[in-house]
Amino acid sequence: MAKKTNRIISKNWERVKQRLRAELGEEVYSSWFGRVELVGVNSGLIQLSVPTKFLQKWLQSHYATKVLETCKNEIAEVTSLEFMLRGPNTMMNASNELANSMSEANSAPAAPRAPGRVTGSAPIANTPARPVNFRPTRKKNDGSPLNPRQTFSSFVVSASNRLAFAAAKQIAEHLATCQPKYNPLFFHADVGRGKTHLLQAIAWELKQNSRETKVIYLTAERFMVDFADALRNHAALNFKEKLRGADVLLIDDIQFLKGENNQKEFDHTINALIDSGRQVVVASAMTPAKLKCLDPRMRSRMAGGLVTEIGSFDRELRLRILQQRTRLEADECPGFIVPDEVMNFLTDKLTKSGRELEGAITRLRAAYQLTAQPVTMQVSMDIVAAIVGGLEPRRVRIDDILRTISQQYAVSRGDLLSARRTRSIVRPRQIGMYLSKQLTSRSLPEIGRRFGGRDHTTVIHAIRKIEELMNADPSLRDEIETLKKDLHN
């Protein structure tokens, strides 16, 4: 009876996978479900195992509802779902049992099982895992997983990233019809500025529109792990052929590349690809000249392509990122709404990276789902405090801003407060008013009074003027971000 039950569950699980593949598409299914294994079903609980904690969290937060509904439709006794974490050398014996059952469904009955083996109908939660020779389903060198949300359509474009976006789009749209124009293409920026998003967007675009194009996306860490595995298993030649056979190679976080052997192999791979007219795209936290993990010739080769910097986020871009992420979460969680006052609060307080912004929306959604209560300012204040370690690490005063502006632009405090309207004074004064609005809780009339008794409309004009200039001039935007950091330290 147990064998029969096991065979039925195995058949039904195959149908679950087929439905998920058909409904989600081949790319999404391969990226996120290719390494999911059925452990078993016990008292209505279906248990699925995955090899990494990241994949466990991602599936739980993004696909748990979808998977559970599909399982319920195909396996009558399923009422709940659990994603379990499996180690690289540890797996429930249920996996082998289910694999045997699947074979039994199309062949003669197998020999009786050894006693004590975990089955799909056994009380799995109380049965210890036993070591087996587990092999993950991910093929070697097939690249790092792609996030289905990180596409060109979900990338928010502004002055700080427009060149990088245009270059990435150009490669993705025209690679199949012409030789690479920008090779290598090199993105550099601080953490959370969108480098990974652009690399994965290129991969998604090419995979969808040019299926014959062979695209490999790898983090530096995955490159090192796969190369080490290849050396250990005497499969270095296969590793080299796999990467050098790519039409497009996308390497992320290259600054983490360590080890002389890894660096040499990376150099040889990049040289081979570029010399044969294949496209290479690299992302880093620093410029090519500062990448000490590469030898001088490779740094020079990277610098010889198109090097694009993704600048800091201005207020408008931060707000648009929050709005876009909120729309994505609302699509998956009906009823999830972030009020304008909360959106503006998050925009002003989370200024370092896009990951902070996305993390805040993710936490707000979780709070809404868990409590069924509307999103409030108090909840958002708690979230911001948890992310940045407090709403204001250091209280900034207008006097601090006046002193910093005076030192930075070599103008006296008296000139900043005077009626003089020469350009060398007006611009620093406007920056001071802008920073006062951004970094203090003072009202517009109070800011105007502290800047020489000016009307609040003058302050509004100054703030708008600086925002316009920041959108047009990335160097000014970076300059003001530096001033903010100095004032907070």
FIDREN-942935 format. One record per residue (C-alpha): residue number from 1; z negated, x negated, y negated. Coordinates in Angstrom, 3 decimals, always signed. Layout:
FIDREN-942935
pos/z/x/y
NUM/Z/X/Y
...
This chain:
FIDREN-942935
pos/z/x/y
1/+0.000/+0.000/+0.000
2/-0.834/-2.889/-2.357
3/+2.574/-4.452/-1.706
4/+4.310/-1.196/-2.438
5/+2.363/-0.742/-5.670
6/+3.121/-4.314/-6.658
7/+6.839/-3.862/-6.008
8/+6.918/-0.694/-8.092
9/+5.124/-2.383/-11.000
10/+7.468/-5.365/-10.765
11/+10.548/-3.129/-10.851
12/+9.152/-1.158/-13.763
13/+8.288/-4.328/-15.663
14/+11.897/-5.451/-15.284
15/+12.985/-2.148/-16.835
16/+10.513/-2.696/-19.691
17/+12.096/-6.063/-20.412
18/+15.596/-4.609/-20.277
19/+14.653/-1.902/-22.768
20/+13.002/-4.377/-25.124
21/+16.062/-6.615/-24.959
22/+18.390/-3.687/-25.721
23/+16.278/-2.251/-28.548
24/+15.230/-5.485/-30.281
25/+18.409/-7.479/-29.760
26/+19.049/-10.650/-27.824
27/+17.922/-13.064/-30.550
28/+14.579/-11.412/-31.225
29/+13.908/-10.881/-27.530
30/+14.702/-14.495/-26.629
31/+12.594/-15.871/-29.482
32/+9.445/-13.836/-28.855
33/+9.559/-12.387/-25.327
34/+11.277/-15.103/-23.316
35/+7.911/-16.661/-22.400
36/+5.970/-13.458/-21.768
37/+4.826/-13.029/-18.142
38/+3.359/-9.977/-16.433
39/-0.101/-10.627/-14.974
40/-0.849/-7.180/-13.630
41/-2.068/-3.645/-14.263
42/-5.707/-2.738/-13.726
43/-7.342/+0.616/-14.557
44/-4.556/+1.473/-16.969
45/-4.653/-1.949/-18.717
46/-1.433/-3.954/-18.530
47/-2.017/-7.668/-19.040
48/+0.744/-9.966/-20.285
49/+0.346/-13.726/-20.612
50/+1.818/-16.085/-23.210
51/+1.612/-19.900/-23.455
52/+0.392/-20.352/-27.067
53/-2.205/-18.805/-29.329
54/+0.399/-18.471/-32.102
55/+2.654/-16.384/-29.871
56/-0.334/-14.326/-28.717
57/-1.320/-13.493/-32.307
58/+2.251/-12.833/-33.412
59/+3.024/-10.411/-30.579
60/-0.328/-8.684/-31.004
61/+0.174/-8.118/-34.728
62/+3.909/-7.345/-34.770
63/+4.974/-5.899/-31.411
64/+1.896/-4.594/-29.592
65/+2.611/-0.945/-30.411
66/+6.286/-1.251/-29.447
67/+5.537/-2.990/-26.157
68/+2.785/-0.546/-25.231
69/+5.008/+2.484/-25.863
70/+7.785/+0.982/-23.757
71/+5.345/+0.157/-20.952
72/+3.946/+3.688/-20.992
73/+7.449/+5.095/-20.607
74/+8.220/+2.915/-17.594
75/+4.811/+2.464/-15.917
76/+2.991/+5.761/-15.653
77/-0.537/+4.407/-15.206
78/-0.480/+2.171/-18.325
79/-2.772/+3.288/-21.162
80/-3.574/+0.016/-22.952
81/-2.192/-3.481/-23.441
82/-3.606/-7.024/-23.637
83/-1.857/-10.282/-24.472
84/-3.609/-13.117/-22.635
85/-3.423/-16.835/-23.333
86/-2.441/-19.135/-20.507
87/-2.867/-22.881/-20.428
88/-0.025/-25.301/-19.686
89/-1.319/-25.858/-16.149
90/-3.199/-22.636/-15.561
91/-1.905/-19.199/-14.660
92/-3.104/-16.172/-12.773
93/-1.858/-16.191/-9.194
94/-0.694/-12.702/-9.961
95/+2.477/-14.192/-11.445
96/+3.518/-15.687/-8.117
97/+2.484/-12.481/-6.355
98/+4.645/-10.360/-8.616
99/+7.555/-12.765/-8.264
100/+7.283/-12.433/-4.472
101/+7.157/-8.659/-4.791
102/+10.339/-8.648/-6.867
103/+12.043/-10.611/-4.115
104/+10.690/-8.185/-1.500
105/+12.316/-5.283/-3.325
106/+15.759/-6.690/-2.409
107/+15.035/-8.324/+0.948
108/+13.002/-8.035/+4.117
109/+9.211/-7.648/+3.811
110/+7.379/-10.915/+3.203
111/+4.596/-12.345/+5.323
112/+1.072/-11.055/+4.662
113/-0.635/-12.545/+1.614
114/-3.465/-15.009/+1.877
115/-6.845/-13.404/+1.290
116/-8.324/-13.578/-2.198
117/-5.031/-13.839/-4.064
118/-4.988/-11.930/-7.359
119/-2.624/-8.961/-7.344
120/-1.445/-6.495/-9.918
121/-3.941/-3.926/-8.671
122/-6.921/-6.293/-8.413
123/-9.760/-6.295/-10.977
124/-8.165/-9.080/-12.981
125/-10.775/-9.257/-15.741
126/-13.434/-10.345/-13.229
127/-11.258/-12.745/-11.230
128/-11.247/-16.422/-12.300
129/-7.927/-18.088/-12.968
130/-6.704/-20.579/-10.376
131/-4.539/-23.603/-11.164
132/-0.926/-23.352/-10.069
133/+2.255/-25.266/-10.807
134/+3.227/-23.154/-13.815
135/+6.547/-23.707/-15.516
136/+7.213/-21.990/-18.851
137/+10.430/-20.050/-19.173
138/+11.447/-21.820/-22.383
139/+14.294/-24.196/-21.655
140/+13.810/-27.771/-22.750
141/+15.293/-28.625/-26.162
142/+16.285/-25.047/-26.968
143/+14.391/-25.370/-30.244
144/+11.324/-23.920/-31.899
145/+10.911/-20.123/-32.113
146/+12.528/-18.294/-35.006
147/+10.660/-15.737/-37.086
148/+12.810/-12.575/-37.267
149/+11.497/-11.869/-40.767
150/+12.740/-15.134/-42.219
151/+16.325/-14.245/-43.085
152/+18.399/-14.529/-46.239
153/+17.906/-10.832/-46.979
154/+14.118/-11.263/-47.099
155/+14.180/-14.429/-49.237
156/+13.181/-13.758/-52.851
157/+15.390/-15.780/-55.216
158/+14.354/-17.072/-58.643
159/+15.084/-20.002/-60.940
160/+12.802/-22.280/-58.922
161/+14.706/-21.884/-55.646
162/+18.160/-20.661/-56.643
163/+19.973/-23.945/-55.963
164/+18.326/-24.383/-52.565
165/+19.135/-20.781/-51.618
166/+22.768/-21.112/-52.722
167/+23.231/-24.336/-50.731
168/+21.700/-22.820/-47.604
169/+23.831/-19.703/-47.950
170/+26.968/-21.790/-48.436
171/+26.350/-23.649/-45.182
172/+25.614/-20.501/-43.190
173/+28.652/-18.597/-44.454
174/+31.340/-21.293/-44.456
175/+30.416/-23.745/-41.717
176/+32.732/-22.102/-39.188
177/+35.779/-22.359/-41.477
178/+35.391/-25.743/-43.171
179/+33.798/-29.154/-42.871
180/+30.222/-29.520/-44.154
181/+30.160/-30.002/-47.926
182/+26.518/-30.996/-48.185
183/+25.561/-33.285/-45.335
184/+22.748/-33.777/-44.940
185/+21.193/-30.959/-46.937
186/+17.621/-31.919/-47.801
187/+14.955/-29.497/-49.072
188/+11.663/-30.786/-50.430
189/+8.727/-28.889/-51.879
190/+4.999/-28.378/-51.616
191/+3.564/-26.252/-48.811
192/+4.429/-22.563/-48.897
193/+7.475/-22.721/-51.179
194/+10.029/-21.378/-48.665
195/+11.511/-24.453/-46.951
196/+10.968/-23.104/-43.449
197/+12.245/-19.683/-44.514
198/+15.570/-21.183/-45.644
199/+16.002/-23.263/-42.480
200/+15.366/-20.267/-40.260
201/+17.593/-18.055/-42.405
202/+20.473/-20.486/-41.795
203/+19.794/-20.328/-38.062
204/+19.686/-16.515/-37.975
205/+22.865/-16.182/-40.047
206/+24.843/-18.557/-37.855
207/+23.545/-17.071/-34.611
208/+24.533/-13.560/-35.699
209/+27.898/-14.274/-37.339
210/+29.159/-17.271/-35.400
211/+27.871/-17.020/-31.848
212/+30.024/-19.902/-30.627
213/+28.254/-22.228/-33.081
214/+25.451/-24.132/-31.389
215/+22.393/-24.102/-33.647
216/+19.088/-25.874/-32.957
217/+16.020/-25.437/-35.149
218/+13.195/-27.892/-34.479
219/+9.961/-28.818/-36.153
220/+9.160/-32.525/-36.187
221/+6.291/-31.775/-33.832
222/+8.575/-30.023/-31.330
223/+11.041/-32.910/-31.570
224/+8.278/-35.362/-30.621
225/+6.911/-33.171/-27.811
226/+10.321/-32.562/-26.253
227/+11.300/-36.218/-26.496
228/+8.016/-37.274/-24.884
229/+8.574/-34.741/-22.079
230/+12.105/-36.039/-21.577
231/+10.911/-39.624/-21.277
232/+8.127/-38.653/-18.886
233/+10.527/-36.667/-16.671
234/+13.289/-39.308/-16.837
235/+15.521/-36.844/-18.674
236/+16.053/-38.730/-21.940
237/+19.829/-38.590/-21.541
238/+19.769/-34.789/-21.282
239/+17.592/-34.641/-24.403
240/+20.028/-36.808/-26.361
241/+23.078/-34.851/-25.196
242/+21.447/-31.542/-26.042
243/+20.659/-32.460/-29.651
244/+23.831/-34.434/-30.286
245/+25.880/-31.558/-28.937
246/+24.582/-29.248/-31.667
247/+26.928/-28.019/-34.371
248/+23.953/-27.535/-36.691
249/+20.586/-29.290/-36.392
250/+17.738/-27.988/-38.549
251/+14.645/-30.229/-38.719
252/+11.466/-28.933/-40.358
253/+8.421/-30.856/-41.680
254/+10.013/-34.244/-41.111
255/+7.069/-35.928/-42.879
256/+5.056/-35.410/-39.671
257/+7.404/-37.546/-37.560
258/+5.281/-40.342/-36.058
259/+5.803/-43.107/-33.536
260/+8.396/-45.877/-33.464
261/+10.327/-44.430/-30.503
262/+10.462/-40.973/-32.067
263/+11.652/-42.382/-35.384
264/+14.383/-44.465/-33.741
265/+15.618/-41.509/-31.693
266/+15.633/-39.309/-34.788
267/+17.665/-41.922/-36.687
268/+20.210/-42.249/-33.875
269/+20.522/-38.463/-33.528
270/+21.056/-37.857/-37.245
271/+23.588/-40.678/-37.536
272/+25.517/-39.408/-34.511
273/+25.663/-35.850/-35.836
274/+26.680/-36.716/-39.396
275/+29.272/-39.268/-38.247
276/+30.859/-36.611/-36.018
277/+31.008/-34.048/-38.814
278/+28.088/-31.889/-37.619
279/+25.750/-30.257/-40.140
280/+22.207/-31.556/-40.575
281/+19.551/-29.769/-42.662
282/+16.125/-31.317/-43.190
283/+12.980/-29.989/-44.876
284/+10.107/-32.120/-46.079
285/+7.038/-32.001/-48.296
286/+8.331/-35.042/-50.196
287/+11.534/-36.632/-51.419
288/+13.561/-38.899/-49.084
289/+12.413/-41.993/-50.977
290/+8.767/-41.254/-50.132
291/+9.306/-40.667/-46.409
292/+7.700/-43.774/-44.953
293/+8.211/-42.346/-41.453
294/+11.932/-43.179/-41.792
295/+13.473/-46.595/-42.076
296/+15.127/-47.561/-45.409
297/+18.658/-46.900/-44.167
298/+17.794/-43.377/-43.011
299/+15.982/-42.652/-46.280
300/+19.112/-43.774/-48.086
301/+21.293/-41.572/-45.897
302/+19.087/-38.548/-46.574
303/+19.217/-39.244/-50.301
304/+23.004/-39.498/-50.084
305/+23.378/-35.818/-49.249
306/+22.384/-32.852/-51.389
307/+18.675/-33.166/-52.193
308/+17.220/-29.962/-53.638
309/+13.682/-29.299/-54.795
310/+12.055/-25.890/-54.567
311/+9.838/-25.587/-57.610
312/+6.561/-23.802/-58.191
313/+6.393/-20.010/-58.289
314/+6.251/-18.306/-61.667
315/+4.441/-15.005/-62.112
316/+7.553/-12.875/-61.701
317/+8.448/-14.530/-58.409
318/+4.900/-14.188/-57.069
319/+4.909/-10.481/-57.920
320/+8.283/-9.926/-56.260
321/+7.122/-11.735/-53.106
322/+4.050/-9.511/-52.945
323/+6.154/-6.373/-53.442
324/+8.650/-7.386/-50.784
325/+5.967/-8.278/-48.254
326/+4.210/-4.976/-48.955
327/+7.431/-3.082/-48.215
328/+7.799/-4.917/-44.899
329/+4.229/-4.106/-43.891
330/+4.620/-0.471/-44.980
331/+7.680/-0.133/-42.734
332/+5.479/-1.020/-39.745
333/+2.341/+0.709/-41.029
334/+3.125/+4.066/-42.676
335/+0.676/+4.968/-45.412
336/-0.035/+1.376/-46.394
337/+0.114/+1.254/-50.210
338/-1.004/-1.490/-52.591
339/-1.811/-0.127/-56.095
340/-0.220/-1.812/-59.110
341/-3.569/-3.084/-60.415
342/-4.227/-4.824/-57.091
343/-0.701/-6.241/-57.056
344/-1.147/-7.663/-60.550
345/-4.562/-9.052/-59.655
346/-3.186/-10.879/-56.618
347/-0.242/-12.157/-58.657
348/-2.532/-13.730/-61.246
349/-5.075/-15.196/-58.835
350/-2.918/-16.519/-55.974
351/-0.729/-19.138/-57.597
352/-0.445/-21.987/-55.090
353/+2.020/-20.850/-52.429
354/+3.886/-18.001/-50.821
355/+1.671/-18.278/-47.763
356/-1.348/-17.296/-49.843
357/+0.536/-14.238/-51.070
358/+1.698/-13.210/-47.603
359/-1.748/-13.853/-46.171
360/-3.332/-11.565/-48.759
361/-0.994/-8.682/-47.899
362/-1.549/-9.240/-44.180
363/-5.322/-9.030/-44.689
364/-5.009/-5.922/-46.834
365/-2.948/-4.256/-44.131
366/-5.501/-5.213/-41.486
367/-8.327/-3.808/-43.600
368/-6.380/-0.584/-44.096
369/-5.637/-0.212/-40.385
370/-9.176/-0.966/-39.274
371/-10.999/+1.200/-41.824
372/-8.373/+3.868/-42.627
373/-9.508/+3.478/-46.249
374/-7.134/+3.016/-49.232
375/-6.619/-0.473/-50.620
376/-9.052/-1.071/-53.489
377/-9.740/-3.754/-56.072
378/-13.008/-4.664/-54.383
379/-11.280/-5.319/-51.074
380/-8.633/-7.429/-52.785
381/-11.290/-9.409/-54.684
382/-13.056/-10.203/-51.421
383/-9.774/-11.325/-49.869
384/-8.912/-13.575/-52.797
385/-12.385/-15.100/-52.704
386/-11.916/-15.858/-48.999
387/-8.483/-17.418/-49.569
388/-9.198/-19.615/-52.579
389/-12.948/-20.061/-52.148
390/-13.883/-17.956/-55.143
391/-12.062/-16.111/-57.889
392/-12.560/-18.891/-60.440
393/-13.606/-22.271/-59.061
394/-14.386/-23.302/-62.618
395/-14.797/-21.012/-65.605
396/-12.059/-21.843/-68.074
397/-12.793/-21.299/-71.752
398/-10.362/-21.030/-74.637
399/-12.015/-24.125/-76.125
400/-11.056/-26.010/-72.943
401/-7.463/-24.822/-73.300
402/-7.282/-25.840/-76.967
403/-8.632/-29.298/-76.153
404/-6.244/-29.798/-73.218
405/-3.211/-28.601/-75.202
406/-4.161/-30.877/-78.080
407/-4.359/-33.901/-75.780
408/-1.213/-33.058/-73.808
409/+1.074/-32.463/-76.786
410/-0.549/-34.781/-79.339
411/-1.271/-32.057/-81.879
412/-4.596/-31.494/-83.563
413/-6.767/-28.471/-82.998
414/-6.409/-27.697/-86.695
415/-2.614/-27.580/-86.388
416/-2.840/-25.216/-83.408
417/-4.987/-22.822/-85.419
418/-3.017/-23.200/-88.656
419/-0.134/-21.118/-90.008
420/+2.343/-24.000/-89.573
421/+5.467/-22.977/-87.677
422/+7.250/-26.227/-86.874
423/+8.620/-26.425/-83.347
424/+6.307/-29.273/-82.335
425/+3.318/-27.001/-83.042
426/+4.627/-23.506/-82.220
427/+5.509/-24.327/-78.603
428/+2.112/-25.870/-77.692
429/+0.396/-22.959/-79.444
430/+2.381/-20.444/-77.399
431/+1.570/-22.317/-74.202
432/-2.102/-22.210/-75.159
433/-1.954/-18.432/-75.660
434/-0.157/-18.025/-72.349
435/-2.772/-20.073/-70.517
436/-5.570/-18.156/-72.222
437/-4.170/-14.906/-70.874
438/-3.652/-16.377/-67.390
439/-6.921/-18.263/-66.980
440/-9.523/-16.326/-68.953
441/-10.741/-12.756/-69.085
442/-10.348/-12.568/-72.873
443/-8.425/-9.628/-74.354
444/-5.222/-10.100/-76.327
445/-6.939/-9.414/-79.698
446/-9.664/-11.932/-78.808
447/-7.083/-14.572/-77.893
448/-5.254/-13.957/-81.169
449/-8.507/-14.296/-83.110
450/-9.338/-17.601/-81.389
451/-5.873/-18.967/-82.225
452/-6.269/-18.764/-85.975
453/-6.795/-15.058/-86.496
454/-3.418/-13.923/-85.212
455/-2.478/-10.350/-84.308
456/-2.350/-9.322/-80.625
457/+1.396/-8.675/-80.949
458/+1.856/-12.379/-81.726
459/+0.030/-13.196/-78.502
460/+2.255/-10.811/-76.527
461/+5.353/-12.434/-78.049
462/+4.046/-15.901/-77.138
463/+3.342/-14.918/-73.525
464/+6.774/-13.360/-73.059
465/+8.471/-16.338/-74.678
466/+6.774/-18.842/-72.373
467/+7.572/-16.717/-69.308
468/+11.253/-16.644/-70.329
469/+11.306/-20.411/-70.854
470/+9.596/-21.025/-67.508
471/+12.237/-18.942/-65.717
472/+15.002/-21.002/-67.333
473/+13.350/-24.423/-67.148
474/+11.719/-25.517/-63.852
475/+10.308/-28.632/-65.506
476/+8.336/-26.524/-67.981
477/+7.081/-24.350/-65.149
478/+5.826/-27.411/-63.281
479/+4.293/-28.768/-66.478
480/+2.300/-25.580/-67.014
481/+1.190/-25.505/-63.379
482/-0.132/-29.042/-63.851
483/-2.042/-27.908/-66.936
484/-3.584/-25.074/-64.906
485/-4.751/-27.471/-62.222
486/-6.226/-29.823/-64.830
487/-8.149/-26.978/-66.455
488/-9.561/-25.819/-63.108
489/-10.713/-29.307/-62.115
